[in-house]
Amino acid sequence: MARFHWQHEPLWSNRTVAGLALAQQLQAWRGRSPDTTVIGLPRGGIAVAAAAAMQLQLPLASWAVRKLTLPSQSEYAIGAIAAGPAVAWNTSALRQFGLTQQRLQACIAGESAELLRRQQLYGDPPMADLKGRNLLVVDDGIATGMTAEAAVLSLRQVQPAALVLAVPVLDRQVAIKLRPLVDQLIAVAEVDDLQAVGAYYETFEQLSDATVLSLLEQANAKTKQRA
Protein backbone atom coordinates (compact mmCIF):
# COMPACT_ATOMS: atom_id res chain seq x y z
CA MET A 1 0.00 0.00 0.00
CA ALA A 2 1.39 3.41 -0.96
CA ARG A 3 1.49 6.14 1.68
CA PHE A 4 1.04 9.79 0.71
CA HIS A 5 0.89 13.15 2.39
CA TRP A 6 -1.52 15.78 1.11
CA GLN A 7 -0.73 16.67 -2.45
CA HIS A 8 -2.48 18.45 -5.29
CA GLU A 9 -1.69 16.12 -8.16
CA PRO A 10 -4.40 13.51 -8.78
CA LEU A 11 -3.47 9.84 -8.72
CA TRP A 12 -6.05 8.63 -11.27
CA SER A 13 -7.67 10.11 -14.35
CA ASN A 14 -11.12 8.79 -13.37
CA ARG A 15 -12.93 6.20 -11.27
CA THR A 16 -12.52 3.45 -13.86
CA VAL A 17 -8.74 3.75 -13.77
CA ALA A 18 -8.86 3.78 -9.96
CA GLY A 19 -10.99 0.63 -10.05
CA LEU A 20 -8.41 -1.14 -12.19
CA ALA A 21 -5.68 -0.12 -9.74
CA LEU A 22 -7.79 -1.40 -6.87
CA ALA A 23 -8.35 -4.71 -8.66
CA GLN A 24 -4.58 -5.26 -8.57
CA GLN A 25 -4.81 -5.19 -4.77
CA LEU A 26 -7.64 -7.74 -4.86
CA GLN A 27 -6.13 -10.36 -7.17
CA ALA A 28 -6.50 -13.09 -4.54
CA TRP A 29 -10.28 -12.92 -5.14
CA ARG A 30 -10.13 -13.12 -8.93
CA GLY A 31 -12.59 -15.55 -10.53
CA ARG A 32 -14.23 -16.61 -7.27
CA SER A 33 -17.74 -15.76 -8.47
CA PRO A 34 -19.43 -18.82 -6.88
CA ASP A 35 -18.77 -17.46 -3.38
CA THR A 36 -17.74 -13.81 -3.79
CA THR A 37 -19.57 -10.57 -4.69
CA VAL A 38 -18.26 -7.06 -5.23
CA ILE A 39 -20.50 -4.57 -3.40
CA GLY A 40 -20.42 -1.02 -4.79
CA LEU A 41 -21.61 1.94 -2.74
CA PRO A 42 -23.64 4.22 -5.03
CA ARG A 43 -23.33 6.40 -6.66
CA GLY A 44 -19.62 7.10 -7.16
CA GLY A 45 -18.42 3.83 -5.72
CA ILE A 46 -20.29 1.89 -8.40
CA ALA A 47 -17.92 3.16 -11.12
CA VAL A 48 -14.86 1.98 -9.18
CA ALA A 49 -16.56 -1.28 -8.22
CA ALA A 50 -17.67 -2.01 -11.80
CA ALA A 51 -14.13 -1.69 -13.15
CA ALA A 52 -12.77 -3.88 -10.34
CA ALA A 53 -15.54 -6.48 -10.70
CA MET A 54 -14.99 -6.87 -14.44
CA GLN A 55 -11.23 -7.18 -13.96
CA LEU A 56 -11.69 -9.78 -11.20
CA GLN A 57 -14.47 -11.64 -13.04
CA LEU A 58 -16.85 -11.24 -10.11
CA PRO A 59 -20.55 -10.30 -9.88
CA LEU A 60 -21.40 -6.76 -8.85
CA ALA A 61 -24.22 -5.56 -6.59
CA SER A 62 -25.23 -2.18 -5.23
CA TRP A 63 -25.62 -1.40 -1.52
CA ALA A 64 -27.22 2.00 -1.00
CA VAL A 65 -26.02 4.26 1.83
CA ARG A 66 -27.15 7.80 2.63
CA LYS A 67 -25.34 10.56 4.46
CA LEU A 68 -27.23 12.28 7.26
CA THR A 69 -26.91 16.06 7.34
CA LEU A 70 -28.53 19.03 9.04
CA PRO A 71 -30.81 21.22 6.90
CA SER A 72 -28.63 24.24 7.70
CA GLN A 73 -25.37 22.35 7.05
CA SER A 74 -26.13 20.18 4.04
CA GLU A 75 -22.45 19.51 3.24
CA TYR A 76 -21.54 18.51 6.81
CA ALA A 77 -22.14 14.83 7.53
CA ILE A 78 -23.37 14.00 11.01
CA GLY A 79 -23.85 10.32 10.15
CA ALA A 80 -25.03 7.80 7.57
CA ILE A 81 -27.67 5.09 7.25
CA ALA A 82 -27.88 1.78 5.39
CA ALA A 83 -30.10 -1.30 5.30
CA GLY A 84 -30.66 -3.23 8.48
CA PRO A 85 -31.20 -0.57 9.68
CA ALA A 86 -27.61 0.44 10.40
CA VAL A 87 -26.61 3.93 11.51
CA ALA A 88 -23.15 5.43 11.95
CA TRP A 89 -22.81 8.75 13.77
CA ASN A 90 -20.16 11.45 13.67
CA THR A 91 -19.78 11.73 17.43
CA SER A 92 -17.81 14.99 17.32
CA ALA A 93 -20.59 16.59 15.25
CA LEU A 94 -23.24 15.37 17.69
CA ARG A 95 -21.35 17.01 20.55
CA GLN A 96 -20.76 20.20 18.58
CA PHE A 97 -24.40 20.72 17.66
CA GLY A 98 -25.93 19.29 20.86
CA LEU A 99 -28.47 17.33 18.85
CA THR A 100 -31.42 15.77 20.62
CA GLN A 101 -32.65 12.25 19.93
CA GLN A 102 -35.71 13.77 18.28
CA ARG A 103 -33.60 15.74 15.80
CA LEU A 104 -31.46 12.69 15.05
CA GLN A 105 -34.54 10.63 14.29
CA ALA A 106 -35.80 13.44 12.05
CA CYS A 107 -32.51 13.33 10.13
CA ILE A 108 -32.91 9.58 9.62
CA ALA A 109 -36.52 9.94 8.51
CA GLY A 110 -35.53 12.63 6.05
CA GLU A 111 -33.14 10.32 4.19
CA SER A 112 -35.00 7.01 4.55
CA ALA A 113 -37.21 7.59 1.51
CA GLU A 114 -34.22 8.28 -0.76
CA LEU A 115 -32.40 5.27 0.67
CA LEU A 116 -35.38 3.05 -0.17
CA ARG A 117 -35.69 4.57 -3.65
CA ARG A 118 -32.07 3.75 -4.44
CA GLN A 119 -32.29 0.26 -2.98
CA GLN A 120 -35.24 -0.50 -5.23
CA LEU A 121 -33.96 1.25 -8.34
CA TYR A 122 -30.44 -0.22 -8.19
CA GLY A 123 -31.72 -3.66 -7.25
CA ASP A 124 -29.87 -4.05 -3.97
CA PRO A 125 -30.00 -7.76 -3.10
CA PRO A 126 -31.99 -9.04 -0.11
CA MET A 127 -29.78 -9.45 2.92
CA ALA A 128 -30.47 -13.20 2.95
CA ASP A 129 -28.94 -13.56 -0.53
CA LEU A 130 -25.56 -12.37 0.75
CA LYS A 131 -25.34 -14.66 3.76
CA GLY A 132 -22.21 -16.81 3.73
CA ARG A 133 -20.62 -14.99 0.76
CA ASN A 134 -17.32 -13.13 0.61
CA LEU A 135 -18.21 -9.45 0.21
CA LEU A 136 -15.74 -6.96 -1.29
CA VAL A 137 -17.18 -3.55 -0.39
CA VAL A 138 -15.92 -0.82 -2.73
CA ASP A 139 -16.25 2.98 -2.69
CA ASP A 140 -14.36 5.67 -4.60
CA GLY A 141 -12.57 6.86 -1.45
CA ILE A 142 -13.04 7.40 2.27
CA ALA A 143 -12.58 10.80 3.92
CA THR A 144 -14.83 10.93 7.01
CA GLY A 145 -15.74 7.24 6.98
CA MET A 146 -19.42 7.74 7.77
CA THR A 147 -20.89 6.02 4.70
CA ALA A 148 -18.30 3.25 4.77
CA GLU A 149 -18.99 2.56 8.44
CA ALA A 150 -22.75 2.42 7.91
CA ALA A 151 -22.25 0.08 4.96
CA VAL A 152 -20.04 -2.39 6.81
CA LEU A 153 -22.23 -2.31 9.93
CA SER A 154 -25.17 -3.12 7.67
CA LEU A 155 -23.38 -5.89 5.78
CA ARG A 156 -22.08 -7.50 8.96
CA GLN A 157 -25.71 -8.29 9.72
CA VAL A 158 -25.92 -10.63 6.71
CA GLN A 159 -23.28 -12.91 8.28
CA PRO A 160 -20.85 -12.96 5.34
CA ALA A 161 -18.04 -15.48 5.12
CA ALA A 162 -15.63 -12.54 4.82
CA LEU A 163 -16.12 -8.78 4.76
CA VAL A 164 -13.47 -6.76 2.93
CA LEU A 165 -13.51 -2.97 2.55
CA ALA A 166 -11.51 -1.81 -0.47
CA VAL A 167 -11.01 1.74 -1.79
CA PRO A 168 -8.53 3.61 -3.97
CA VAL A 169 -7.80 6.29 -1.36
CA LEU A 170 -8.33 6.39 2.40
CA ASP A 171 -7.64 8.76 5.28
CA ARG A 172 -5.11 7.14 7.59
CA GLN A 173 -6.85 8.14 10.82
CA VAL A 174 -10.23 6.95 9.59
CA ALA A 175 -8.60 3.64 8.69
CA ILE A 176 -7.80 3.09 12.37
CA LYS A 177 -11.51 3.31 13.19
CA LEU A 178 -12.71 1.15 10.30
CA ARG A 179 -10.14 -1.65 10.41
CA PRO A 180 -11.68 -3.46 13.42
CA LEU A 181 -15.08 -3.56 11.67
CA VAL A 182 -13.95 -5.69 8.72
CA ASP A 183 -11.87 -8.77 8.06
CA GLN A 184 -9.57 -6.83 5.75
CA LEU A 185 -9.14 -3.17 4.83
CA ILE A 186 -7.43 -2.49 1.50
CA ALA A 187 -6.44 0.85 -0.02
CA VAL A 188 -4.24 1.71 -2.96
CA ALA A 189 -3.19 4.86 -1.10
CA GLU A 190 -3.47 5.90 2.55
CA VAL A 191 -3.14 9.65 3.04
CA ASP A 192 -2.95 12.10 5.90
CA ASP A 193 -5.75 14.64 6.38
CA LEU A 194 -7.87 13.60 3.39
CA GLN A 195 -10.13 16.59 2.87
CA ALA A 196 -11.69 15.74 -0.49
CA VAL A 197 -11.71 12.38 -2.27
CA GLY A 198 -12.20 14.17 -5.60
CA ALA A 199 -8.78 15.82 -5.28
CA TYR A 200 -7.21 12.46 -6.16
CA TYR A 201 -9.05 12.21 -9.48
CA GLU A 202 -8.66 14.32 -12.63
CA THR A 203 -12.34 13.71 -13.40
CA PHE A 204 -14.76 13.24 -10.51
CA GLU A 205 -18.22 13.98 -11.86
CA GLN A 206 -21.50 13.14 -10.14
CA LEU A 207 -23.03 9.94 -11.53
CA SER A 208 -26.67 9.79 -12.58
CA ASP A 209 -29.07 6.96 -11.78
CA ALA A 210 -28.93 5.94 -15.44
CA THR A 211 -25.14 5.67 -15.33
CA VAL A 212 -25.26 3.56 -12.19
CA LEU A 213 -27.77 1.17 -13.76
CA SER A 214 -25.71 0.97 -16.95
CA LEU A 215 -22.53 0.15 -15.02
CA LEU A 216 -24.27 -2.56 -13.00
CA GLU A 217 -25.69 -4.12 -16.15
CA GLN A 218 -22.42 -3.92 -18.06
CA ALA A 219 -20.34 -5.43 -15.27
CA ASN A 220 -22.69 -8.34 -14.64
CA ALA A 221 -23.16 -9.06 -18.35
CA LYS A 222 -19.40 -9.38 -18.78
CA THR A 223 -19.12 -11.64 -15.70
CA LYS A 224 -21.83 -13.95 -17.08
CA GLN A 225 -20.09 -14.13 -20.45
CA ARG A 226 -16.92 -15.36 -18.79
CA ALA A 227 -18.72 -17.87 -16.53
C-alpha positions as CSV (number, residue, x, y, z in Angstrom):
1,M,0.0,0.0,0.0
2,A,1.4,3.4,-1.0
3,R,1.5,6.1,1.7
4,F,1.0,9.8,0.7
5,H,0.9,13.2,2.4
6,W,-1.5,15.8,1.1
7,Q,-0.7,16.7,-2.5
8,H,-2.5,18.5,-5.3
9,E,-1.7,16.1,-8.2
10,P,-4.4,13.5,-8.8
11,L,-3.5,9.8,-8.7
12,W,-6.1,8.6,-11.3
13,S,-7.7,10.1,-14.4
14,N,-11.1,8.8,-13.4
15,R,-12.9,6.2,-11.3
16,T,-12.5,3.4,-13.9
17,V,-8.7,3.7,-13.8
18,A,-8.9,3.8,-10.0
19,G,-11.0,0.6,-10.0
20,L,-8.4,-1.1,-12.2
21,A,-5.7,-0.1,-9.7
22,L,-7.8,-1.4,-6.9
23,A,-8.3,-4.7,-8.7
24,Q,-4.6,-5.3,-8.6
25,Q,-4.8,-5.2,-4.8
26,L,-7.6,-7.7,-4.9
27,Q,-6.1,-10.4,-7.2
28,A,-6.5,-13.1,-4.5
29,W,-10.3,-12.9,-5.1
30,R,-10.1,-13.1,-8.9
31,G,-12.6,-15.5,-10.5
32,R,-14.2,-16.6,-7.3
33,S,-17.7,-15.8,-8.5
34,P,-19.4,-18.8,-6.9
35,D,-18.8,-17.5,-3.4
36,T,-17.7,-13.8,-3.8
37,T,-19.6,-10.6,-4.7
38,V,-18.3,-7.1,-5.2
39,I,-20.5,-4.6,-3.4
40,G,-20.4,-1.0,-4.8
41,L,-21.6,1.9,-2.7
42,P,-23.6,4.2,-5.0
43,R,-23.3,6.4,-6.7
44,G,-19.6,7.1,-7.2
45,G,-18.4,3.8,-5.7
46,I,-20.3,1.9,-8.4
47,A,-17.9,3.2,-11.1
48,V,-14.9,2.0,-9.2
49,A,-16.6,-1.3,-8.2
50,A,-17.7,-2.0,-11.8
51,A,-14.1,-1.7,-13.1
52,A,-12.8,-3.9,-10.3
53,A,-15.5,-6.5,-10.7
54,M,-15.0,-6.9,-14.4
55,Q,-11.2,-7.2,-14.0
56,L,-11.7,-9.8,-11.2
57,Q,-14.5,-11.6,-13.0
58,L,-16.8,-11.2,-10.1
59,P,-20.5,-10.3,-9.9
60,L,-21.4,-6.8,-8.8
61,A,-24.2,-5.6,-6.6
62,S,-25.2,-2.2,-5.2
63,W,-25.6,-1.4,-1.5
64,A,-27.2,2.0,-1.0
65,V,-26.0,4.3,1.8
66,R,-27.2,7.8,2.6
67,K,-25.3,10.6,4.5
68,L,-27.2,12.3,7.3
69,T,-26.9,16.1,7.3
70,L,-28.5,19.0,9.0
71,P,-30.8,21.2,6.9
72,S,-28.6,24.2,7.7
73,Q,-25.4,22.3,7.1
74,S,-26.1,20.2,4.0
75,E,-22.5,19.5,3.2
76,Y,-21.5,18.5,6.8
77,A,-22.1,14.8,7.5
78,I,-23.4,14.0,11.0
79,G,-23.8,10.3,10.1
80,A,-25.0,7.8,7.6
81,I,-27.7,5.1,7.2
82,A,-27.9,1.8,5.4
83,A,-30.1,-1.3,5.3
84,G,-30.7,-3.2,8.5
85,P,-31.2,-0.6,9.7
86,A,-27.6,0.4,10.4
87,V,-26.6,3.9,11.5
88,A,-23.1,5.4,12.0
89,W,-22.8,8.8,13.8
90,N,-20.2,11.5,13.7
91,T,-19.8,11.7,17.4
92,S,-17.8,15.0,17.3
93,A,-20.6,16.6,15.3
94,L,-23.2,15.4,17.7
95,R,-21.4,17.0,20.6
96,Q,-20.8,20.2,18.6
97,F,-24.4,20.7,17.7
98,G,-25.9,19.3,20.9
99,L,-28.5,17.3,18.8
100,T,-31.4,15.8,20.6
101,Q,-32.6,12.3,19.9
102,Q,-35.7,13.8,18.3
103,R,-33.6,15.7,15.8
104,L,-31.5,12.7,15.1
105,Q,-34.5,10.6,14.3
106,A,-35.8,13.4,12.0
107,C,-32.5,13.3,10.1
108,I,-32.9,9.6,9.6
109,A,-36.5,9.9,8.5
110,G,-35.5,12.6,6.1
111,E,-33.1,10.3,4.2
112,S,-35.0,7.0,4.5
113,A,-37.2,7.6,1.5
114,E,-34.2,8.3,-0.8
115,L,-32.4,5.3,0.7
116,L,-35.4,3.0,-0.2
117,R,-35.7,4.6,-3.7
118,R,-32.1,3.8,-4.4
119,Q,-32.3,0.3,-3.0
120,Q,-35.2,-0.5,-5.2
121,L,-34.0,1.3,-8.3
122,Y,-30.4,-0.2,-8.2
123,G,-31.7,-3.7,-7.2
124,D,-29.9,-4.0,-4.0
125,P,-30.0,-7.8,-3.1
126,P,-32.0,-9.0,-0.1
127,M,-29.8,-9.5,2.9
128,A,-30.5,-13.2,3.0
129,D,-28.9,-13.6,-0.5
130,L,-25.6,-12.4,0.7
131,K,-25.3,-14.7,3.8
132,G,-22.2,-16.8,3.7
133,R,-20.6,-15.0,0.8
134,N,-17.3,-13.1,0.6
135,L,-18.2,-9.5,0.2
136,L,-15.7,-7.0,-1.3
137,V,-17.2,-3.5,-0.4
138,V,-15.9,-0.8,-2.7
139,D,-16.3,3.0,-2.7
140,D,-14.4,5.7,-4.6
141,G,-12.6,6.9,-1.4
142,I,-13.0,7.4,2.3
143,A,-12.6,10.8,3.9
144,T,-14.8,10.9,7.0
145,G,-15.7,7.2,7.0
146,M,-19.4,7.7,7.8
147,T,-20.9,6.0,4.7
148,A,-18.3,3.2,4.8
149,E,-19.0,2.6,8.4
150,A,-22.7,2.4,7.9
151,A,-22.3,0.1,5.0
152,V,-20.0,-2.4,6.8
153,L,-22.2,-2.3,9.9
154,S,-25.2,-3.1,7.7
155,L,-23.4,-5.9,5.8
156,R,-22.1,-7.5,9.0
157,Q,-25.7,-8.3,9.7
158,V,-25.9,-10.6,6.7
159,Q,-23.3,-12.9,8.3
160,P,-20.9,-13.0,5.3
161,A,-18.0,-15.5,5.1
162,A,-15.6,-12.5,4.8
163,L,-16.1,-8.8,4.8
164,V,-13.5,-6.8,2.9
165,L,-13.5,-3.0,2.6
166,A,-11.5,-1.8,-0.5
167,V,-11.0,1.7,-1.8
168,P,-8.5,3.6,-4.0
169,V,-7.8,6.3,-1.4
170,L,-8.3,6.4,2.4
171,D,-7.6,8.8,5.3
172,R,-5.1,7.1,7.6
173,Q,-6.8,8.1,10.8
174,V,-10.2,7.0,9.6
175,A,-8.6,3.6,8.7
176,I,-7.8,3.1,12.4
177,K,-11.5,3.3,13.2
178,L,-12.7,1.2,10.3
179,R,-10.1,-1.6,10.4
180,P,-11.7,-3.5,13.4
181,L,-15.1,-3.6,11.7
182,V,-13.9,-5.7,8.7
183,D,-11.9,-8.8,8.1
184,Q,-9.6,-6.8,5.8
185,L,-9.1,-3.2,4.8
186,I,-7.4,-2.5,1.5
187,A,-6.4,0.9,0.0
188,V,-4.2,1.7,-3.0
189,A,-3.2,4.9,-1.1
190,E,-3.5,5.9,2.5
191,V,-3.1,9.6,3.0
192,D,-2.9,12.1,5.9
193,D,-5.7,14.6,6.4
194,L,-7.9,13.6,3.4
195,Q,-10.1,16.6,2.9
196,A,-11.7,15.7,-0.5
197,V,-11.7,12.4,-2.3
198,G,-12.2,14.2,-5.6
199,A,-8.8,15.8,-5.3
200,Y,-7.2,12.5,-6.2
201,Y,-9.0,12.2,-9.5
202,E,-8.7,14.3,-12.6
203,T,-12.3,13.7,-13.4
204,F,-14.8,13.2,-10.5
205,E,-18.2,14.0,-11.9
206,Q,-21.5,13.1,-10.1
207,L,-23.0,9.9,-11.5
208,S,-26.7,9.8,-12.6
209,D,-29.1,7.0,-11.8
210,A,-28.9,5.9,-15.4
211,T,-25.1,5.7,-15.3
212,V,-25.3,3.6,-12.2
213,L,-27.8,1.2,-13.8
214,S,-25.7,1.0,-17.0
215,L,-22.5,0.1,-15.0
216,L,-24.3,-2.6,-13.0
217,E,-25.7,-4.1,-16.2
218,Q,-22.4,-3.9,-18.1
219,A,-20.3,-5.4,-15.3
220,N,-22.7,-8.3,-14.6
221,A,-23.2,-9.1,-18.3
222,K,-19.4,-9.4,-18.8
223,T,-19.1,-11.6,-15.7
224,K,-21.8,-13.9,-17.1
225,Q,-20.1,-14.1,-20.5
226,R,-16.9,-15.4,-18.8
227,A,-18.7,-17.9,-16.5
